[in-house]
Amino acid sequence: EPVRTPLLSFCHLAAQLRAGGHEVALLDASAPHAPHDHDAIAARIEAFAPDLVGLHLKTLHVQPAYALAAVLAERFVLVGGGPHATIVPDEPLGRGFRWVIRGEGEDALVELADVIDARSEVTAAGRATVRKAETGTPAEIAGLSWIDRGIVRHNPARPFLTELDRLAPPLSALDLFEPAWYGEPPAPGMLLAPAGILSSRGCPAACTFCSNDVTGRKFRYRSAASVASEIALLRERHGLRGFSFFDDSFAVGRRRVRELCDAIVGAGAPVWWTCTAHPAHLDRDVLADMKRAGCAGVDIGMESADPEMLVRIG
């Protein structure tokens, strides 16, 4: 299904790379009017002449991604990331990828780009010059799986990010997306914007059917002020009044939800939004706070009507 708005995960990764001093180009091949032909995609990449090309790997769409990788691997150095790469890193390494980032990619991708930059400078200058004093080696990048002289290596896992406010603002990367890829804007005068916001990461639940390796069971969240400022920017600069929270479990922490809702109300003109939440976190007071801040709908998992089954699947 074509995506009608820029992918928020791409925004986060591109913004962090730029904040780390790297030059970034982006092609959202999930957009309905973006180039989908392998040769057209390769030509755009060739024009940018990158040192590193990243592909996002989700299990449902991994076969088309591997088909594209087979074309690109002959000319470019590939890094894979995303849920599928996190769970089975050996697989992409056997499909033309030189590097795989497991788990959250913002910091690891910047560290990898630093290492590649340093190597490029050494090659170009013929002597050991390093772009940044802190630049290390691939073996030092937590969460990286890689091929080292023909041997597959898996570095130790990277701890989940806890200080989410220190990440680069995702909306700062929106200029990398071409509006023409997505067709007509949903409303006159509306600028390109993602369809949602990530105010937290992780989920404290332990449902057996969920791949907790990807986002983790440790719940981490942004400050209310940070989220409210992003909402204000979406509304004032991009004309977006309705959006979704993409959090795995939005309503964790009664005090956190109240502070966030207060900040959204205090940010100015009204907005409306939806989220995903567990019923255990929702009561009359929490729902009243959410409604006051513009919540118009809550997605609730309905895995089974059988209480014993619910216990069995966690």
Stockholm file with secondary structure:
# STOCKHOLM 1.0

chainA/1-314         EPVRTPLLSFCHLAAQLRAGGHEVALLDASAPHAPHDHDAIAARIEAFAPDLVGLHLKTLHVQPAYALAAVLAERFVLVGGGPHATIVPDEPLGRGFRWVIRGEGEDALVELADVIDARSEVTAAGRATVRKAETGTPAEIAGLSWIDRGIVRHNPARPFLTELDRLAPPLSALDLFEPAWYGEPPAPGMLLAPAGILSSRGCPAACTFCSNDVTGRKFRYRSAASVASEIALLRERHGLRGFSFFDDSFAVGRRRVRELCDAIVGAGAPVWWTCTAHPAHLDRDVLADMKRAGCAGVDIGMESADPEMLVRIG
#=GR chainA/1-314 SS CCCSSCCHHHHHHHHHHHHTTCCCCCCCTTSTTSCCSHHHHHHHHHHHCCSCEEEECCGGGHHHHHHHHHHHTTTSCEEEESHHHHHCTHHHHTTTCSEEECSCCHHHHHHHHHHHHHHHHHHHHSSCCCSSTTCCCGGGCTTEEEEETTEEEECCCCCCCCCGGGSCCGGGGGGGSCGGGGCSCSSTTCCCCCSEECCEECCSCCCTTSCHHHHCSSCEECCHHHHHHHHHHHHHHHCCCEEEECCSSTTCCHHHHHHHHHHHHHTSSCCEEEEECCGGGCCHHHHHHHHHTTEEEEECCCCCSCHHHHHHTC
#=GC SS_cons         CCCSSCCHHHHHHHHHHHHTTCCCCCCCTTSTTSCCSHHHHHHHHHHHCCSCEEEECCGGGHHHHHHHHHHHTTTSCEEEESHHHHHCTHHHHTTTCSEEECSCCHHHHHHHHHHHHHHHHHHHHSSCCCSSTTCCCGGGCTTEEEEETTEEEECCCCCCCCCGGGSCCGGGGGGGSCGGGGCSCSSTTCCCCCSEECCEECCSCCCTTSCHHHHCSSCEECCHHHHHHHHHHHHHHHCCCEEEECCSSTTCCHHHHHHHHHHHHHTSSCCEEEEECCGGGCCHHHHHHHHHTTEEEEECCCCCSCHHHHHHTC
//
